[in-house]
Amino acid sequence: MGEQPIFTTRAHVFQIDPSTKKNWVPASKQAVTVSYFYDSTRNSYRIISVDGSKVIINSTISPNMTFTKTSQKFGQWADSRANTVFGLGFSSEQQLAKFAEKFQEVKEAARLAREKSQEKAETSSNHSQESGRDTPSSTQASSVNGTDDEKVSQGGPIDGELKCENETLKVALAQSSSNVKKWETELQTLRDSNARLSTALQESSASAEQWKKQFLTCEEENDQLRNKIEELEAQCDEINKEKERNLQLSQRLEELELDLQEKDVELEDLRKQGEIIPQLMSECESVTEKLQAAEVTNKELEEKVRALKADVEESKHRHGHLKTELKQFLEVLDVKIDDLHEFRQGLSQLGIDS
């Protein structure tokens, strides 16, 4: 059957610096495959790791070996046959724990295998001693003379063992190479997928950035439009207020025009009334001396009429103040007319009585 892998993992491989025995020297540039192999023919266990075509770990596990965890993701063991210390760096604590558990299992299995081999060796040595007692002379002769066939038979097992180890290494190397190729293919596939995902992520990031810029631009435009709408609404309010003021002014202007027309009508009436006054004055002049008191009053009235005429002439230039003065004048005039009328009635009554 030969050697078969019983456990496989991936880790970064290190070896202790032979000069300082303190510093670690990386044996692989990246994480490589590290496998436990079991040789059923020799009943032995080995840890083998291959980086490309180079064997970087070939350590036969013995019962006196110890695997030590020096950190959360790093462990090491010493190999006296290889005269070095191997170190493994894992990507997680779980991988380190599984490797350490497997190391302990393999170490225990190697101890049991050694005990069994020792028992077999003791049994075979006992049988050889008994046979030696029967033929001591032949054994001594052969051991002393040392024929060429015996020399060949003594060297044969060593060569066979080396050949077996070489074959085992070749099988392990071929299997590791195939595993490496498979993992390299998977790694390349993962790299291609990662590249595609990175490209898609970059495109998504660029699209998101572009959408973000467009969103910010739209927000700025919306803010500008809101400000413009607010300005237009304020202008519309001002225009509406101005329209209301214009409407109020138009109504006030119409009212003033109506007032002016009324004032013109009143002025025309006053002119007509002013034409009647001279007639009344002529009638008053023809009154007898008994009307002297009335004539004095008439003189005063004449003076007021003159003043009124002057005011009428000035009223053409002053429409605003004319109404009050005209009202006063009409009031005075009405009073005087009433007085004259009463006076005339009194004269008429006096004439009737005389």
TORBA-954592 format. One record per atom (N, C-alpha, C): residue in one letter; x, y, z. Coordinates in steps of 0.1 Angstrom, whole numbers, padded with zeros to 4 digits, always signed. Layout:
AXYZ
...
//
This chain:
M+0008-0012+0000
M+0000+0000+0000
M+0009+0013+0000
G+0021+0013+0007
G+0029+0024+0008
G+0024+0035+0017
E+0028+0047+0016
E+0024+0058+0025
E+0011+0064+0020
Q+0002+0067+0029
Q-0010+0074+0026
Q-0012+0086+0035
P-0017+0097+0029
P-0020+0109+0038
P-0032+0107+0046
I-0031+0110+0059
I-0042+0108+0069
I-0047+0122+0074
F-0040+0132+0072
F-0044+0146+0076
F-0037+0156+0068
T-0044+0166+0063
T-0038+0177+0055
T-0043+0190+0059
T-0034+0200+0060
T-0037+0214+0063
T-0028+0223+0055
R-0030+0236+0057
R-0021+0246+0050
R-0015+0255+0061
A-0002+0258+0059
A+0004+0267+0069
A+0017+0273+0063
H+0022+0283+0069
H+0035+0289+0066
H+0046+0281+0073
V+0056+0276+0066
V+0066+0268+0072
V+0079+0276+0075
F+0084+0274+0087
F+0097+0280+0091
F+0106+0270+0097
Q+0119+0273+0096
Q+0130+0265+0102
Q+0138+0274+0111
I+0144+0268+0122
I+0152+0276+0130
I+0165+0279+0123
D+0170+0291+0126
D+0183+0295+0120
D+0194+0286+0126
P+0201+0278+0117
P+0212+0269+0123
P+0223+0277+0130
S+0226+0289+0126
S+0237+0296+0132
S+0234+0302+0145
T+0222+0308+0147
T+0218+0315+0159
T+0209+0306+0168
K+0202+0296+0162
K+0193+0287+0169
K+0182+0295+0177
K+0180+0308+0172
K+0170+0316+0178
K+0160+0322+0168
N+0165+0327+0157
N+0156+0333+0147
N+0150+0323+0138
W+0138+0326+0133
W+0131+0317+0124
W+0134+0322+0109
V+0136+0312+0101
V+0139+0314+0087
V+0127+0309+0079
P+0120+0317+0071
P+0109+0311+0063
P+0113+0301+0053
A+0107+0289+0053
A+0110+0279+0043
A+0101+0280+0031
S+0090+0287+0032
S+0081+0289+0021
S+0077+0303+0020
K+0075+0308+0008
K+0071+0322+0006
K+0056+0324+0009
Q+0048+0314+0008
Q+0034+0315+0011
Q+0029+0302+0018
A+0017+0302+0022
A+0011+0290+0029
A+0012+0278+0019
V+0017+0266+0024
V+0018+0254+0016
V+0011+0243+0023
T+0010+0232+0016
T+0003+0220+0022
T+0012+0212+0031
V+0007+0209+0043
V+0015+0202+0053
V+0006+0189+0056
S+0011+0177+0055
S+0003+0165+0056
S+0010+0155+0065
Y+0002+0147+0072
Y+0006+0136+0080
Y+0005+0124+0071
F+0016+0116+0070
F+0016+0103+0062
F+0018+0091+0071
Y+0011+0080+0067
Y+0013+0068+0075
Y+0018+0057+0065
D+0030+0051+0069
D+0036+0040+0061
D+0032+0027+0068
S+0023+0020+0061
S+0018+0007+0067
S+0028-0004+0067
T+0038-0003+0057
T+0048-0014+0056
T+0058-0012+0068
R+0061+0000+0071
R+0071+0002+0082
R+0065+0006+0095
N+0051+0008+0094
N+0044+0012+0106
N+0049+0025+0112
S+0051+0035+0104
S+0057+0048+0109
S+0049+0059+0103
Y+0051+0071+0110
Y+0044+0083+0106
Y+0054+0094+0103
R+0050+0102+0093
R+0059+0113+0089
R+0051+0126+0086
I+0057+0137+0088
I+0051+0150+0084
I+0059+0155+0072
I+0052+0157+0061
I+0058+0160+0048
I+0051+0173+0042
S+0059+0182+0037
S+0055+0194+0031
S+0064+0197+0019
V+0057+0200+0007
V+0065+0202-0005
V+0061+0216-0010
D+0070+0224-0014
D+0068+0237-0020
D+0073+0236-0034
G+0064+0234-0043
G+0068+0232-0057
G+0074+0219-0059
S+0087+0218-0062
S+0094+0206-0063
S+0104+0204-0052
K+0103+0212-0042
K+0113+0212-0031
K+0106+0207-0018
V+0112+0196-0012
V+0107+0191+0000
V+0112+0199+0012
I+0104+0206+0019
I+0108+0215+0029
I+0106+0209+0043
I+0097+0199+0044
I+0096+0191+0057
I+0095+0176+0054
N+0104+0169+0060
N+0104+0154+0060
N+0108+0149+0073
S+0098+0149+0082
S+0101+0147+0096
S+0094+0134+0101
T+0101+0124+0105
T+0096+0112+0110
T+0092+0114+0125
I+0080+0111+0129
I+0075+0114+0142
I+0080+0102+0151
S+0086+0106+0163
S+0090+0096+0173
S+0082+0099+0186
P+0082+0090+0195
P+0074+0092+0207
P+0080+0102+0216
N+0093+0106+0215
N+0099+0116+0224
N+0097+0130+0218
M+0091+0131+0207
M+0089+0145+0201
M+0077+0152+0208
T+0078+0165+0208
T+0067+0173+0215
T+0064+0185+0206
F+0051+0187+0204
F+0046+0199+0196
F+0042+0209+0206
T+0048+0221+0205
T+0045+0232+0214
T+0038+0244+0207
K+0028+0249+0214
K+0021+0261+0209
K+0028+0273+0215
T+0034+0281+0207
T+0041+0293+0212
T+0033+0305+0211
S+0022+0305+0203
S+0013+0316+0203
S-0001+0311+0199
Q-0010+0320+0196
Q-0023+0316+0193
Q-0024+0309+0179
K-0015+0312+0170
K-0015+0307+0156
K-0002+0301+0152
F+0007+0298+0161
F+0021+0293+0158
F+0024+0282+0167
G+0030+0271+0161
G+0035+0260+0169
G+0048+0255+0163
Q+0055+0246+0171
Q+0068+0242+0167
Q+0071+0228+0173
W+0081+0221+0167
W+0086+0208+0172
W+0100+0206+0167
A+0108+0199+0175
A+0122+0197+0172
A+0124+0183+0166
D+0132+0182+0156
D+0135+0169+0149
D+0150+0167+0150
S+0154+0157+0159
S+0168+0155+0162
S+0175+0148+0149
R+0167+0140+0142
R+0173+0134+0130
R+0177+0145+0119
A+0168+0154+0117
A+0170+0165+0108
A+0179+0176+0114
N+0181+0175+0127
N+0190+0185+0134
N+0184+0199+0131
T+0171+0201+0133
T+0165+0214+0132
T+0152+0214+0140
V+0146+0226+0140
V+0133+0228+0146
V+0124+0234+0136
F+0112+0228+0134
F+0102+0232+0124
F+0092+0241+0131
G+0087+0251+0124
G+0077+0260+0129
G+0066+0262+0119
L+0054+0262+0123
L+0042+0264+0114
L+0033+0275+0119
G+0030+0284+0109
G+0021+0295+0112
G+0008+0293+0105
F-0003+0292+0113
F-0016+0290+0107
F-0024+0303+0106
S-0035+0302+0098
S-0043+0313+0096
S-0054+0315+0107
S-0056+0304+0116
S-0066+0305+0126
S-0062+0296+0138
E-0067+0299+0149
E-0065+0290+0161
E-0070+0276+0159
Q-0082+0275+0152
Q-0088+0262+0150
Q-0078+0252+0143
Q-0072+0258+0132
Q-0063+0249+0125
Q-0051+0245+0133
L-0046+0254+0141
L-0035+0250+0150
L-0039+0240+0160
A-0051+0241+0166
A-0056+0231+0176
A-0057+0217+0169
K-0063+0217+0157
K-0065+0204+0150
K-0051+0198+0147
F-0041+0206+0143
F-0028+0200+0140
F-0022+0195+0152
A-0023+0202+0163
A-0017+0198+0176
A-0024+0185+0181
E-0037+0184+0180
E-0044+0171+0183
E-0039+0160+0175
K-0038+0162+0162
K-0033+0151+0153
K-0019+0147+0156
F-0011+0157+0160
F+0003+0154+0164
F+0004+0145+0176
Q-0005+0148+0186
Q-0005+0140+0198
Q-0010+0125+0194
E-0020+0124+0186
E-0025+0111+0182
E-0014+0103+0174
V-0007+0109+0165
V+0003+0103+0157
V+0015+0099+0166
K+0018+0108+0176
K+0029+0105+0185
K+0026+0092+0194
E+0013+0091+0198
E+0009+0080+0206
E+0009+0067+0197
A+0005+0068+0185
A+0005+0057+0176
A+0019+0052+0173
A+0029+0062+0172
A+0043+0059+0170
A+0049+0052+0182
R+0044+0056+0194
R+0049+0049+0206
R+0044+0035+0206
L+0031+0033+0203
L+0026+0019+0203
L+0034+0011+0192
A+0036+0017+0181
A+0043+0009+0170
A+0057+0006+0174
R+0064+0014+0182
R+0078+0011+0186
R+0077+0000+0197
E+0067+0001+0206
E+0067-0010+0216
E+0064-0023+0209
K+0056-0024+0199
K+0053-0036+0192
K+0066-0041+0185
S+0073-0032+0178
S+0085-0036+0171
S+0096-0041+0181
Q+0096-0035+0193
Q+0106-0039+0203
Q+0102-0053+0208
E+0089-0056+0210
E+0085-0069+0214
E+0089-0079+0203
K+0087-0076+0190
K+0091-0085+0179
K+0106-0087+0179
A+0113-0076+0181
A+0128-0078+0181
A+0133-0087+0193
E+0127-0085+0204
E+0131-0094+0216
E+0127-0108+0213
T+0116-0110+0207
T+0112-0124+0204
T+0121-0130+0193
S+0125-0123+0183
S+0134-0128+0173
S+0148-0130+0179
S+0152-0122+0188
S+0165-0123+0194
S+0166-0136+0202
N+0155-0139+0209
N+0154-0151+0217
N+0155-0163+0208
H+0148-0163+0197
H+0149-0174+0188
H+0163-0176+0182
S+0170-0165+0179
S+0183-0165+0174
S+0193-0171+0184
Q+0191-0167+0196
Q+0200-0173+0207
Q+0199-0188+0208
E+0186-0193+0208
E+0184-0207+0209
E+0190-0214+0197
S+0189-0209+0185
S+0195-0215+0173
S+0210-0215+0174
G+0216-0204+0180
G+0230-0203+0181
G+0236-0213+0190
R+0229-0217+0200
R+0234-0227+0209
R+0235-0241+0202
D+0226-0243+0192
D+0227-0256+0185
D+0239-0256+0176
T+0242-0245+0169
T+0253-0245+0159
T+0262-0233+0162
P+0270-0234+0173
P+0279-0223+0176
P+0291-0222+0167
S+0296-0233+0163
S+0308-0232+0155
S+0306-0226+0141
S+0294-0230+0135
S+0292-0224+0122
S+0289-0209+0123
T+0282-0205+0134
T+0279-0191+0135
T+0292-0183+0137
Q+0300-0189+0146
Q+0313-0182+0149
Q+0321-0181+0136
A+0321-0192+0128
A+0329-0191+0116
A+0324-0181+0106
S+0312-0181+0105
S+0306-0172+0095
S+0309-0158+0100
S+0308-0155+0113
S+0310-0142+0118
S+0324-0138+0117
V+0333-0147+0118
V+0347-0144+0118
V+0352-0142+0103
N+0348-0152+0095
N+0353-0151+0081
N+0346-0140+0074
G+0332-0139+0075
G+0325-0128+0068
G+0326-0129+0054
T+0318-0138+0048
T+0318-0140+0033
T+0312-0129+0026
D+0313-0129+0013
D+0308-0118+0005
D+0293-0118+0005
D+0287-0130+0005
D+0272-0131+0005
D+0266-0125+0018
E+0273-0127+0029
E+0268-0121+0041
E+0269-0106+0041
K+0281-0102+0035
K+0282-0087+0035
K+0271-0081+0026
V+0268-0088+0015
V+0257-0083+0007
V+0244-0083+0014
S+0242-0095+0022
S+0229-0096+0029
S+0228-0085+0040
Q+0240-0082+0046
Q+0239-0071+0056
Q+0237-0058+0050
G+0242-0055+0039
G+0240-0042+0032
G+0227-0041+0025
G+0221-0052+0022
G+0209-0052+0014
G+0197-0046+0021
P+0194-0049+0033
P+0183-0042+0040
P+0184-0027+0041
I+0196-0022+0042
I+0198-0008+0043
I+0194-0001+0030
D+0200-0008+0019
D+0196-0002+0005
D+0182-0003+0002
G+0176-0014+0006
G+0161-0016+0004
G+0153-0005+0012
E+0158-0003+0024
E+0151+0008+0032
E+0152+0021+0025
L+0164+0024+0020
L+0166+0037+0014
L+0158+0038+0001
K+0157+0027-0006
K+0149+0027-0018
K+0134+0029-0015
C+0130+0022-0004
C+0116+0023+0000
C+0113+0038+0004
E+0122+0044+0011
E+0120+0058+0015
E+0120+0067+0003
N+0129+0064-0007
N+0129+0072-0019
N+0116+0071-0027
E+0111+0058-0028
E+0098+0056-0034
E+0087+0063-0027
T+0088+0062-0014
T+0077+0069-0006
T+0078+0084-0008
L+0090+0089-0009
L+0091+0104-0011
L+0086+0107-0025
K+0090+0098-0035
K+0085+0101-0048
K+0070+0101-0049
V+0064+0091-0042
V+0049+0091-0042
V+0043+0103-0035
A+0049+0106-0024
A+0044+0118-0016
A+0046+0131-0024
L+0058+0131-0031
L+0061+0143-0039
L+0052+0144-0051
A+0049+0133-0057
A+0039+0133-0069
A+0025+0137-0064
Q+0021+0131-0053
Q+0008+0135-0047
Q+0008+0149-0043
S+0018+0154-0036
S+0019+0168-0032
S+0019+0177-0044
S+0026+0173-0055
S+0027+0181-0067
S+0013+0182-0073
S+0006+0170-0074
S-0008+0171-0079
S-0017+0179-0070
N-0015+0178-0057
N-0023+0186-0048
N-0020+0201-0050
V-0007+0204-0051
V-0002+0218-0053
V-0008+0223-0066
K-0008+0215-0077
K-0014+0220-0089
K-0029+0222-0088
K-0035+0213-0081
K-0050+0215-0079
K-0052+0228-0071
W-0044+0229-0060
W-0046+0241-0052
W-0042+0254-0059
E-0032+0253-0068
E-0028+0264-0076
E-0040+0268-0085
T-0046+0257-0091
T-0057+0260-0100
T-0069+0267-0092
E-0071+0261-0081
E-0082+0267-0072
E-0078+0281-0068
L-0065+0283-0065
L-0061+0296-0061
L-0062+0306-0072
Q-0058+0302-0084
Q-0060+0310-0096
Q-0074+0314-0099
T-0083+0303-0097
T-0097+0306-0098
T-0102+0316-0088
L-0098+0314-0076
L-0101+0324-0065
L-0096+0338-0068
R-0084+0338-0074
R-0078+0351-0077
R-0086+0358-0088
D-0090+0350-0098
D-0098+0355-0109
D-0111+0360-0104
S-0118+0352-0095
S-0130+0356-0089
S-0128+0369-0081
N-0117+0369-0073
N-0114+0381-0065
N-0112+0393-0074
A-0105+0391-0085
A-0103+0402-0094
A-0116+0407-0100
R-0125+0397-0104
R-0138+0402-0109
R-0146+0409-0098
L-0146+0403-0086
L-0153+0409-0075
L-0147+0423-0072
S-0134+0424-0073
S-0128+0437-0070
S-0132+0447-0081
T-0132+0442-0094
T-0136+0451-0105
T-0151+0456-0103
A-0159+0446-0100
A-0173+0449-0097
A-0175+0458-0086
L-0167+0456-0075
L-0167+0465-0063
L-0163+0479-0067
Q-0152+0480-0075
Q-0148+0493-0079
Q-0158+0500-0087
E-0164+0492-0097
E-0175+0498-0105
E-0186+0502-0096
S-0190+0494-0087
S-0201+0498-0078
S-0197+0510-0070
S-0185+0510-0065
S-0181+0522-0057
S-0181+0535-0066
A-0176+0533-0079
A-0176+0544-0088
A-0190+0549-0091
S-0199+0539-0093
S-0213+0542-0095
S-0219+0549-0083
A-0216+0543-0071
A-0222+0549-0059
A-0217+0563-0057
E-0204+0565-0060
E-0198+0579-0059
E-0205+0588-0069
Q-0207+0583-0081
Q-0213+0591-0092
Q-0228+0595-0088
W-0235+0585-0083
W-0248+0587-0078
W-0248+0597-0066
K-0238+0596-0058
K-0238+0605-0046
K-0235+0619-0051
K-0226+0621-0061
K-0224+0634-0067
K-0236+0640-0073
Q-0243+0631-0081
Q-0256+0635-0087
Q-0266+0639-0077
F-0267+0631-0066
F-0276+0634-0055
F-0273+0648-0049
L-0260+0650-0046
L-0256+0663-0040
L-0259+0674-0050
T-0257+0672-0063
T-0260+0682-0073
T-0275+0685-0073
C-0283+0674-0073
C-0298+0676-0072
C-0302+0683-0060
E-0296+0680-0049
E-0299+0687-0036
E-0296+0702-0038
E-0284+0705-0043
E-0281+0719-0045
E-0291+0726-0054
E-0294+0719-0065
E-0304+0725-0075
E-0317+0727-0068
N-0321+0717-0060
N-0334+0719-0053
N-0334+0730-0043
D-0322+0732-0036
D-0321+0743-0027
D-0322+0756-0034
Q-0315+0757-0046
Q-0315+0769-0054
Q-0330+0772-0059
L-0337+0761-0063
L-0350+0763-0068
L-0359+0767-0056
R-0357+0761-0044
R-0365+0766-0033
R-0363+0781-0030
N-0350+0785-0030
N-0347+0799-0028
N-0353+0808-0038
K-0353+0803-0051
K-0359+0811-0062
K-0374+0812-0060
I-0380+0801-0056
I-0394+0801-0054
I-0398+0810-0043
E-0390+0810-0032
E-0393+0819-0021
E-0392+0833-0026
E-0381+0836-0034
E-0379+0850-0039
E-0391+0854-0048
L-0396+0845-0057
L-0407+0848-0065
L-0420+0850-0057
E-0422+0841-0047
E-0433+0843-0038
E-0433+0857-0031
A-0421+0860-0026
A-0420+0874-0020
A-0423+0885-0030
Q-0418+0883-0042
Q-0421+0893-0053
Q-0436+0893-0056
C-0442+0882-0057
C-0456+0881-0059
C-0464+0888-0048
D-0460+0886-0036
D-0466+0893-0024
D-0465+0908-0026
E-0453+0912-0030
E-0451+0927-0032
E-0459+0932-0043
I-0460+0924-0054
I-0469+0928-0065
I-0483+0929-0061
N-0488+0919-0053
N-0502+0919-0049
N-0505+0931-0040
K-0495+0934-0031
K-0496+0946-0022
K-0497+0959-0031
E-0488+0959-0041
E-0488+0971-0050
E-0501+0972-0057
K-0506+0961-0062
K-0519+0961-0069
K-0530+0967-0059
E-0530+0962-0047
E-0540+0967-0037
E-0538+0982-0035
R-0525+0986-0034
R-0523+1000-0032
R-0528+1008-0044
N-0525+1003-0056
N-0530+1010-0068
N-0545+1011-0069
L-0551+0999-0065
L-0566+0999-0065
L-0571+1009-0055
Q-0565+1010-0043
Q-0570+1020-0033
Q-0567+1034-0039
L-0556+1036-0045
L-0554+1050-0051
L-0564+1053-0062
S-0567+1043-0070
S-0577+1045-0081
S-0590+1049-0075
Q-0594+1041-0065
Q-0607+1044-0058
Q-0607+1058-0052
R-0595+1062-0045
R-0594+1075-0039
R-0594+1086-0050
L-0588+1083-0062
L-0589+1093-0073
L-0603+1095-0078
E-0610+1084-0079
E-0624+1085-0084
E-0632+1093-0074
E-0630+1090-0061
E-0637+1098-0050
E-0634+1113-0051
L-0621+1116-0053
L-0617+1130-0054
L-0623+1136-0067
E-0624+1129-0078
E-0630+1135-0090
E-0645+1137-0088
L-0652+1128-0081
L-0666+1131-0077
L-0667+1143-0068
D-0658+1144-0058
D-0658+1156-0050
D-0656+1168-0058
L-0647+1168-0067
L-0644+1180-0075
L-0656+1184-0084
Q-0663+1173-0089
Q-0675+1176-0097
Q-0686+1183-0088
E-0687+1178-0076
E-0697+1184-0067
E-0693+1198-0063
K-0680+1200-0062
K-0675+1214-0059
K-0678+1223-0070
D-0677+1218-0083
D-0680+1227-0094
D-0695+1230-0095
V-0703+1220-0092
V-0718+1223-0091
V-0721+1233-0081
E-0715+1232-0069
E-0717+1241-0058
E-0713+1255-0062
L-0701+1256-0069
L-0696+1268-0073
L-0705+1275-0083
E-0711+1267-0093
E-0720+1273-0102
E-0733+1278-0095
D-0737+1271-0085
D-0748+1276-0078
D-0745+1289-0071
L-0733+1289-0065
L-0729+1302-0059
L-0728+1313-0069
R-0724+1311-0081
R-0723+1321-0091
R-0737+1326-0094
K-0746+1317-0096
K-0760+1321-0098
K-0766+1329-0087
Q-0763+1324-0075
Q-0767+1332-0063
Q-0761+1346-0063
G-0748+1347-0067
G-0741+1359-0067
G-0747+1369-0077
E-0753+1364-0088
E-0760+1373-0098
E-0773+1379-0092
I-0779+1372-0082
I-0792+1376-0076
I-0789+1387-0066
I-0777+1387-0060
I-0774+1397-0050
I-0775+1412-0054
P-0770+1415-0066
P-0771+1430-0070
P-0786+1434-0071
Q-0794+1425-0076
Q-0808+1429-0077
Q-0814+1432-0063
L-0810+1424-0053
L-0814+1426-0040
L-0808+1439-0035
M-0796+1442-0039
M-0790+1455-0034
M-0797+1467-0040
S-0801+1465-0053
S-0808+1477-0059
S-0822+1479-0052
E-0828+1468-0048
E-0840+1469-0041
E-0838+1475-0027
C-0827+1472-0021
C-0824+1477-0008
C-0821+1492-0009
E-0815+1497-0020
E-0811+1511-0021
E-0824+1520-0022
S-0834+1514-0028
S-0847+1521-0030
S-0855+1522-0017
V-0850+1516-0007
V-0857+1516+0006
V-0855+1530+0012
T-0865+1534+0019
T-0865+1547+0025
T-0855+1548+0037
E-0855+1561+0042
E-0846+1564+0053
E-0849+1555+0065
K-0861+1549+0065
K-0864+1541+0077
K-0856+1528+0076
L-0850+1526+0064
L-0842+1514+0063
L-0827+1517+0065
Q-0824+1528+0072
Q-0809+1531+0074
Q-0802+1520+0081
A-0809+1516+0091
A-0802+1505+0099
A-0800+1493+0089
A-0810+1491+0081
A-0809+1480+0071
A-0798+1483+0061
E-0797+1496+0057
E-0786+1500+0048
E-0772+1497+0053
V-0771+1500+0066
V-0758+1497+0073
V-0755+1482+0072
T-0765+1475+0075
T-0764+1461+0074
T-0761+1456+0059
N-0768+1464+0050
N-0765+1460+0036
N-0751+1464+0032
K-0746+1475+0037
K-0732+1478+0034
K-0722+1467+0039
E-0725+1463+0051
E-0717+1452+0056
E-0718+1439+0047
L-0730+1437+0043
L-0733+1426+0034
L-0725+1428+0020
E-0726+1441+0016
E-0719+1443+0003
E-0704+1441+0005
E-0698+1445+0016
E-0684+1442+0018
E-0681+1427+0019
K-0691+1420+0025
K-0689+1406+0026
K-0690+1399+0012
V-0700+1405+0004
V-0702+1400-0009
V-0689+1403-0018
R-0683+1415-0016
R-0671+1417-0023
R-0660+1407-0019
A-0659+1406-0006
A-0650+1395-0001
A-0653+1382-0007
L-0666+1379-0007
L-0670+1366-0013
L-0666+1365-0027
K-0668+1376-0035
K-0664+1376-0049
K-0649+1373-0050
A-0642+1380-0042
A-0627+1378-0042
A-0624+1363-0039
D-0631+1358-0029
D-0629+1344-0025
D-0633+1334-0037
V-0644+1339-0044
V-0648+1331-0055
V-0638+1330-0066
E-0631+1342-0068
E-0621+1342-0078
E-0609+1334-0074
E-0606+1335-0061
E-0595+1327-0056
E-0598+1312-0055
S-0611+1309-0054
S-0615+1295-0053
S-0612+1287-0066
K-0610+1294-0077
K-0606+1287-0089
K-0593+1280-0087
H-0584+1286-0079
H-0571+1281-0076
H-0571+1272-0064
R-0581+1274-0055
R-0581+1266-0043
R-0594+1258-0042
H-0595+1247-0047
H-0607+1239-0046
H-0608+1231-0032
G-0596+1230-0026
G-0596+1222-0014
G-0603+1230-0002
H-0600+1243-0001
H-0605+1251+0010
H-0618+1259+0007
L-0623+1257-0005
L-0634+1265-0009
L-0647+1261-0002
K-0649+1248+0000
K-0661+1243+0006
K-0664+1249+0019
T-0654+1249+0028
T-0656+1254+0042
T-0660+1269+0041
E-0653+1277+0033
E-0656+1291+0033
E-0669+1294+0026
L-0672+1285+0016
L-0686+1287+0010
L-0697+1284+0020
K-0695+1273+0027
K-0705+1270+0037
K-0707+1281+0047
Q-0696+1287+0052
Q-0697+1298+0061
Q-0704+1310+0055
F-0700+1312+0042
F-0706+1324+0035
F-0721+1321+0033
L-0725+1309+0030
L-0739+1306+0028
L-0747+1307+0041
E-0740+1302+0051
E-0747+1303+0064
E-0750+1318+0067
V-0739+1326+0066
V-0741+1341+0069
V-0751+1347+0060
L-0750+1343+0047
L-0759+1348+0037
L-0774+1344+0040
D-0775+1332+0043
D-0789+1327+0047
D-0794+1335+0059
V-0785+1337+0069
V-0790+1345+0080
V-0794+1359+0076
K-0785+1365+0068
K-0788+1379+0064
K-0801+1379+0056
I-0802+1369+0047
I-0814+1369+0038
I-0827+1368+0047
D-0825+1359+0057
D-0836+1357+0066
D-0839+1370+0073
D-0828+1376+0077
D-0830+1389+0084
D-0837+1399+0074
L-0832+1400+0062
L-0839+1409+0052
L-0853+1405+0049
H-0855+1392+0049
H-0869+1388+0046
H-0878+1392+0058
E-0873+1389+0070
E-0880+1394+0081
E-0882+1409+0082
F-0871+1415+0078
F-0871+1430+0078
F-0881+1435+0068
R-0882+1428+0056
R-0891+1432+0045
R-0905+1430+0050
Q-0907+1418+0056
Q-0920+1416+0061
Q-0925+1426+0071
G-0914+1430+0079
G-0917+1440+0090
G-0921+1453+0083
L-0914+1457+0072
L-0917+1469+0065
L-0931+1468+0059
S-0933+1456+0053
S-0946+1455+0047
S-0957+1456+0057
Q-0955+1450+0069
Q-0965+1451+0079
Q-0967+1465+0084
L-0955+1472+0084
L-0956+1487+0088
L-0964+1495+0078
G-0962+1491+0065
G-0969+1498+0055
G-0984+1496+0056
I-0987+1484+0058
I-1001+1480+0060
I-1007+1487+0072
D-1000+1488+0082
D-1005+1494+0094
D-1006+1509+0092
S-0997+1515+0085
S-0998+1530+0083
S-1009+1533+0073
//
